[in-house]
Amino acid sequence: MMGFEIVVLWSDILIWLLVAAGIGLGVLIAKNPPLLVAWRRVGANRVGMASATILLGFILIGLLDSVHYRLQLESKPGQKASYAIEVLSVLDALVMPLRTRNEKTYSAPFATRLFAKETIDVPGRGTVRDYPRLKHGGQHLGGREAEVAQDAGFTAFKAMALAFIGWLGVYAVVVAVNGKNGRKIWRGETAFAWDALLITLGIILLLAVPLFWLSGQYHVFGTDKVGQDVLYQILKSVRTGLIIGLVTTLVMLPMAVLLGIVAGYFRGWVDDVIQYVYTVLNSIPGVLLIAAAVLMMQVVIDTHPQWFSTAAERADLRLLALCFILGITSWTGLCRLLRGETLKLRELEYIQAAQAFGVSNGRIIIRHILPNLMHIVIIALVMDFSGLVLAEAVLSYVGIGVDPTMTSFGTMINNARMELGREPVVWWSLAAAFSAMFILVLAANLFADAVRDAFDPRAA
């Protein structure tokens, strides 16, 4: 059995810390009745639960791609074990055929031949210009290339039947949880929007199971310039988008909350200094500031190659640097919002009563100000996630985003830019990246709307 060595990247640590923090936050919400009521309203929102189901699918892919390892190389008995330079993840192991079944260059979705003609030798015909047969795509058909549609349709039908059986199993569990009364679920009479979750889960299974079944026989989204499967690139881009959205939020949150509350509560010269800082920061064009910071960080990385034992560690450091840079340039909006709300809260009677009784400023902020601002913080963070995912795509498109060796939606769109100038046009890489990013951002926005409605003080 081939051995392996666990590789822990800094981004992996942050992702799993965020998972632990999410579990801890769930425990705190369960013990806080007002927050629990608000999140129950989120759970009763059908659109919110449908979008949350989609987001959980993306998060699952990101977590599978956040457990890394290196395979052990073959060595003679008695020699010290050595490991491959390439860093893989659990997701890579699960989708091994997508990663290893590469073609020579472009091929269209469900194609059996390359996209461009080449000079090839054909037995009995000599040297001709034709479309070469793919090494992997549709090879199980042999000479029956004309039967791609029938074969793919029949395979998809079998996969959908299997997906439906799996969905029925989930439905049986949900019915059992709800007291064996399925009618209440579909009538919307349950406190939780189980009907929206089940419908969304069914759609995901009916699409995902056939997709991955067919990907073992065809390149369902085609291949790129170097023959790599586009579906594999989409799956690898999910983790990058989640890190940009979540880790950047982790960087931005403490600074925005601390400075916003301090400025609004203490006012005076403290407020003036903090306002000056974020006004100056806002006056600098964001793209230029981010570009300068990324380029300086790249110089540091290039001049210290001894810091990295693998290319994955180098790309990971640049990704975290981008998250940090986006974080320190994105906190100003939330800070200004919290400052204004704190100015209003400090004038309320119960705050003034606490000050009159000699309660310390720190205790007032922690016990009275911060809890009354948490709904704003939660709403802002959920809504900012989609904006940060789009920001990464834009920055990578202009060449100042993630490392070129790291797959992301931005790098895929950037690489597809040159493909659009071909004749005929290579459209599938751009379409696949755009569609996946659109679904992720749309789900995040819809879930943000549900959270905003649930935490709106005017609701309920």
C-alpha positions in Angstrom: 0.0 0.0 0.0 1.4 3.4 -1.0 2.1 5.7 2.0 1.5 9.4 2.2 2.4 12.4 4.2 -0.2 14.9 5.5 0.4 18.5 4.3 -1.1 21.2 6.4 -1.4 24.6 4.6 -2.1 27.8 6.4 -5.4 28.2 4.5 -6.4 24.7 5.6 -5.9 25.7 9.2 -8.0 28.8 8.8 -10.8 26.9 7.0 -11.1 24.3 9.7 -10.9 27.0 12.4 -13.8 28.7 10.7 -15.7 25.4 10.8 -15.0 25.1 14.5 -16.1 28.7 15.0 -19.3 28.0 13.1 -20.1 25.1 15.4 -19.3 27.2 18.5 -21.5 30.0 17.1 -24.3 27.5 16.7 -24.0 26.4 20.3 -24.1 30.1 21.4 -27.2 30.7 19.2 -28.9 27.7 20.8 -28.4 29.3 24.2 -29.5 32.8 23.2 -33.3 32.9 22.7 -33.5 36.2 20.6 -30.8 34.9 18.2 -32.5 31.5 18.1 -35.8 33.0 17.1 -34.2 35.0 14.3 -32.4 31.9 12.9 -35.6 30.0 13.1 -37.1 32.6 10.9 -34.3 32.0 8.5 -35.1 28.3 8.6 -38.7 28.9 7.8 -37.8 31.0 4.7 -38.1 28.7 1.6 -35.8 30.7 -0.6 -33.2 31.0 2.2 -33.2 27.2 2.8 -33.0 26.4 -0.9 -30.0 28.7 -1.3 -28.4 27.4 2.0 -28.7 23.8 0.6 -26.7 24.9 -2.5 -24.1 26.7 -0.4 -23.7 23.6 1.8 -22.9 21.7 -1.4 -20.2 24.2 -2.3 -18.8 24.2 1.3 -18.6 20.3 1.2 -16.5 20.5 -2.0 -14.3 23.1 -0.3 -13.8 21.1 2.8 -12.9 18.0 0.8 -10.3 20.1 -1.0 -8.8 21.3 2.3 -7.3 18.1 3.4 -3.9 17.8 1.7 -1.3 15.1 1.4 1.7 14.0 -0.6 2.2 10.5 -1.9 5.2 8.5 -1.0 7.6 7.7 -3.9 9.0 4.3 -4.5 12.3 3.7 -2.7 14.6 0.8 -2.1 14.3 -1.1 1.2 16.2 0.6 4.0 16.2 4.0 2.3 14.5 7.0 3.9 11.0 7.6 2.6 10.7 10.4 0.1 7.5 12.1 -1.1 6.2 13.6 -4.3 6.4 17.3 -4.8 2.8 17.5 -6.0 0.3 18.2 -3.2 -3.0 16.4 -3.5 -6.3 16.6 -1.6 -9.1 14.3 -0.7 -11.1 15.8 -3.5 -8.4 14.9 -6.0 -8.5 11.3 -4.8 -12.3 11.2 -5.2 -12.2 12.6 -8.7 -9.0 10.9 -9.8 -10.2 10.2 -13.3 -11.0 13.9 -13.9 -7.5 14.8 -12.8 -5.5 12.2 -14.7 -7.5 11.7 -17.9 -6.1 14.6 -19.9 -6.2 15.1 -23.6 -3.8 16.8 -26.0 -5.7 20.1 -26.2 -9.2 21.5 -26.7 -12.2 19.2 -27.0 -15.8 20.2 -26.9 -18.3 18.9 -24.3 -19.2 15.2 -24.9 -16.8 15.2 -27.9 -15.0 12.1 -29.1 -12.4 14.0 -31.1 -10.2 17.0 -30.7 -11.6 20.4 -31.5 -8.9 21.3 -34.1 -7.7 19.3 -37.2 -4.2 17.9 -37.2 -2.1 15.9 -39.7 -2.5 12.3 -38.8 -1.6 8.9 -40.3 -4.7 6.8 -41.2 -4.2 3.2 -42.1 -5.0 2.7 -45.8 -5.4 6.4 -46.4 -2.0 7.7 -45.6 -1.4 11.2 -44.1 -4.6 13.3 -43.9 -6.0 16.4 -42.1 -8.6 15.3 -39.7 -9.8 15.6 -36.1 -7.8 13.1 -34.0 -9.7 10.7 -31.7 -9.5 11.5 -28.0 -7.5 9.3 -25.7 -10.2 9.1 -23.1 -13.4 10.8 -24.1 -15.9 8.3 -25.5 -13.4 5.5 -25.9 -15.8 3.0 -24.5 -17.9 3.5 -27.7 -15.2 2.2 -30.0 -16.3 2.8 -33.5 -19.8 3.8 -32.6 -19.1 7.5 -32.3 -22.4 8.5 -33.8 -24.2 7.0 -30.7 -22.9 9.5 -28.2 -26.3 11.1 -27.6 -28.1 7.7 -27.1 -25.3 6.4 -24.8 -25.1 9.6 -22.8 -28.9 9.8 -22.5 -29.2 6.2 -21.3 -26.3 6.6 -18.8 -27.9 9.8 -17.5 -31.3 8.0 -17.1 -29.7 5.3 -15.0 -27.8 7.8 -12.8 -31.0 9.8 -12.3 -32.9 6.7 -11.2 -30.1 6.0 -8.7 -30.2 9.7 -7.5 -34.0 9.5 -7.0 -33.6 6.4 -4.9 -31.1 8.2 -2.7 -33.4 11.2 -2.5 -36.3 8.9 -1.3 -34.0 7.6 1.5 -33.4 11.2 2.6 -37.1 11.9 2.4 -37.9 8.9 4.6 -35.5 10.2 7.2 -37.0 13.7 7.1 -40.6 12.3 7.4 -39.5 10.2 10.4 -38.0 13.3 12.1 -41.3 15.2 11.5 -43.5 12.6 13.2 -44.2 10.4 10.1 -46.4 13.0 8.5 -45.3 13.9 5.0 -48.3 16.0 4.2 -47.3 18.7 6.6 -44.0 19.0 4.9 -45.4 19.7 1.4 -48.2 21.9 2.8 -45.6 24.1 4.5 -47.0 23.4 8.0 -43.6 22.7 9.6 -41.5 25.2 11.4 -38.5 24.4 9.1 -38.8 24.8 5.4 -38.2 21.1 4.7 -40.1 21.2 1.4 -37.6 23.8 -0.1 -34.7 21.8 1.2 -35.9 18.5 -0.2 -36.8 20.0 -3.6 -33.4 21.7 -3.9 -31.6 18.6 -2.8 -33.5 16.5 -5.3 -32.6 18.9 -8.1 -28.9 18.8 -7.0 -28.9 15.0 -7.0 -30.6 14.7 -10.3 -28.0 16.9 -11.9 -24.8 16.0 -9.9 -25.1 12.2 -10.0 -25.5 11.9 -13.8 -22.9 14.6 -14.3 -20.2 12.7 -12.3 -21.3 9.4 -13.7 -20.9 10.7 -17.3 -17.6 12.4 -16.4 -16.0 8.9 -16.1 -16.8 8.3 -19.8 -16.8 11.8 -21.4 -15.5 15.3 -20.8 -18.9 16.7 -20.0 -17.7 20.3 -19.9 -14.9 19.8 -22.5 -11.2 20.4 -22.0 -8.9 23.4 -22.0 -5.8 24.3 -24.0 -3.6 21.8 -22.3 -6.3 19.1 -22.3 -7.3 19.3 -18.7 -11.0 18.5 -17.9 -13.0 21.7 -17.3 -15.2 20.1 -14.7 -12.1 19.3 -12.6 -11.1 23.0 -12.8 -14.5 24.1 -11.6 -14.3 21.8 -8.6 -10.9 23.1 -7.7 -12.0 26.7 -8.1 -14.7 26.3 -5.4 -12.2 26.2 -2.5 -10.4 29.3 -3.8 -13.7 31.2 -3.9 -14.7 30.1 -0.4 -11.3 31.1 1.1 -11.5 34.5 -0.5 -15.0 35.1 0.8 -14.5 33.6 4.3 -10.9 34.3 5.3 -11.1 37.9 4.1 -14.2 38.3 6.3 -12.2 36.9 9.2 -9.5 39.6 8.6 -12.0 42.4 8.1 -14.4 41.7 11.0 -12.3 42.5 14.1 -11.0 45.8 12.6 -14.4 47.0 11.5 -16.2 46.1 14.7 -13.6 47.5 17.0 -13.0 50.8 15.3 -16.6 51.3 14.4 -17.8 50.9 18.0 -14.9 52.8 19.5 -15.5 55.8 17.1 -19.2 55.9 17.8 -19.0 55.4 21.6 -16.2 57.7 22.6 -16.6 60.3 19.9 -14.3 63.4 20.1 -10.7 63.1 18.9 -11.0 59.3 18.8 -13.8 59.5 16.3 -11.9 62.1 14.3 -8.8 59.9 14.0 -10.7 56.8 13.0 -12.8 58.8 10.5 -9.6 60.3 9.0 -8.0 56.8 8.6 -10.9 55.3 6.7 -11.5 58.4 4.7 -7.9 58.4 3.5 -8.1 54.7 2.8 -11.3 55.2 0.8 -9.8 58.0 -1.2 -7.2 55.6 -2.7 -8.4 53.7 -5.8 -9.0 50.2 -4.5 -7.6 48.3 -7.4 -4.4 50.3 -7.4 -3.9 49.8 -3.7 -4.5 46.0 -4.0 -2.3 45.8 -7.0 0.6 47.5 -5.3 0.3 45.4 -2.2 0.1 42.1 -4.2 3.1 43.0 -6.3 5.1 43.9 -3.2 4.1 40.5 -1.6 5.1 38.7 -4.8 8.6 40.3 -4.7 9.0 39.0 -1.1 7.9 35.5 -2.2 10.2 35.5 -5.2 13.2 36.5 -3.2 12.7 33.8 -0.5 12.2 30.5 -2.4 13.7 28.6 0.6 10.5 29.3 2.5 8.5 26.8 0.4 9.1 23.1 -0.1 6.2 22.8 -2.7 4.5 25.0 -5.2 1.3 24.5 -3.3 2.7 26.3 -0.3 3.9 29.2 -2.4 0.5 29.6 -4.0 -1.2 29.3 -0.7 0.8 32.1 0.8 -0.1 34.4 -2.1 -3.7 33.4 -1.6 -3.6 34.3 2.1 -1.8 37.6 1.3 -4.6 38.5 -1.1 -7.2 37.7 1.6 -5.3 39.9 4.0 -5.0 42.8 1.5 -8.7 42.5 0.6 -9.5 42.5 4.3 -7.6 45.7 5.2 -9.2 47.5 2.2 -12.8 46.2 2.8 -13.5 47.1 6.4 -14.3 50.7 6.0 -18.0 50.3 4.9 -18.9 48.1 7.9 -16.9 50.4 10.2 -18.9 53.4 9.1 -22.2 51.6 9.5 -21.4 50.4 13.0 -20.1 53.9 14.0 -23.5 55.4 13.0 -25.5 52.8 14.8 -23.3 53.1 18.0 -23.8 56.9 18.0 -27.6 56.2 18.2 -27.3 53.4 20.8 -25.2 55.4 23.2 -27.9 58.0 23.6 -30.6 55.5 24.7 -31.8 55.6 28.3 -30.4 52.3 29.4 -26.9 53.2 28.2 -27.0 56.5 30.0 -28.3 54.8 33.1 -25.4 52.4 33.1 -23.0 55.3 32.8 -24.7 57.1 35.7 -24.3 54.0 37.9 -20.5 54.0 37.1 -20.4 50.9 34.9 -17.1 50.8 33.0 -17.0 51.7 29.3 -15.7 48.3 28.4 -18.5 46.5 30.1 -21.1 48.8 28.5 -19.7 48.1 25.1 -19.5 44.3 25.6 -22.9 43.8 27.4 -25.1 46.4 25.8 -23.6 47.9 22.6 -22.1 44.8 20.8 -25.1 42.5 21.2 -27.4 45.2 19.7 -25.1 45.4 16.7 -24.7 41.7 16.0 -27.6 41.6 13.6 -25.9 44.3 11.4 -22.6 42.5 11.5 -24.2 39.2 10.5 -26.2 40.8 7.6 -23.1 42.7 6.4 -20.8 39.7 6.4 -23.2 37.4 4.6 -23.9 40.0 1.9 -20.2 40.9 1.5 -19.3 37.2 0.8 -20.6 37.3 -2.8 -18.8 40.6 -3.4 -15.5 39.2 -2.3 -15.9 36.2 -4.6 -16.5 38.5 -7.5 -13.6 40.7 -6.5 -11.2 37.7 -6.7 -12.5 36.9 -10.2 -11.9 40.5 -11.3 -8.4 40.7 -9.8 -7.3 37.4 -11.2 -8.7 38.5 -14.6 -6.3 41.6 -14.6 -3.4 39.5 -13.3 -3.1 40.6 -9.7 -5.2 37.9 -8.1 -4.2 34.4 -7.0 -1.1 32.6 -8.1 -1.3 31.5 -11.8 -0.7 27.9 -10.7 -3.8 28.0 -8.5 -7.2 27.3 -10.2 -9.9 29.8 -9.5 -12.9 31.2 -11.3 -10.9 34.4 -12.1 -7.9 32.5 -13.7 -10.3 30.3 -15.7 -12.1 33.4 -17.1 -8.7 35.1 -17.7 -7.5 32.0 -19.7 -10.7 31.9 -21.6 -10.2 35.4 -22.8 -7.8 34.3 -25.5 -9.9 31.3 -26.4 -12.7 33.7 -27.5 -10.5 35.0 -30.3 -10.3 31.6 -32.0 -12.3 30.5 -35.0 -14.5 28.6 -34.2 -14.8 30.0 -30.7 -13.9 27.9 -27.6 -16.8 28.9 -25.4 -17.2 26.0 -22.9 -14.5 27.0 -20.4 -15.8 30.5 -20.0 -19.4 29.3 -19.9 -18.7 26.7 -17.2 -16.7 29.1 -15.0 -19.3 31.8 -15.3 -22.2 29.4 -14.6 -20.5 28.0 -11.5 -19.6 31.4 -10.1 -23.1 32.7 -10.9 -24.8 29.9 -9.0 -22.4 30.4 -6.0 -22.9 34.2 -5.9 -26.7 34.0 -6.5 -27.1 31.4 -3.7 -25.1 33.6 -1.3 -27.1 36.7 -2.2 -30.5 34.9 -1.7 -29.3 33.5 1.6 -28.2 37.0 2.6 -31.7 38.4 1.8 -33.2 35.7 4.0 -30.8 36.6 6.9 -31.5 40.3 6.5 -35.3 39.8 6.6 -35.0 37.5 9.7 -32.8 39.9 11.6 -34.7 43.0 10.6 -36.0 44.6 13.9 -39.2 45.6 12.1 -40.0 41.9 11.4 -42.0 39.7 13.7 
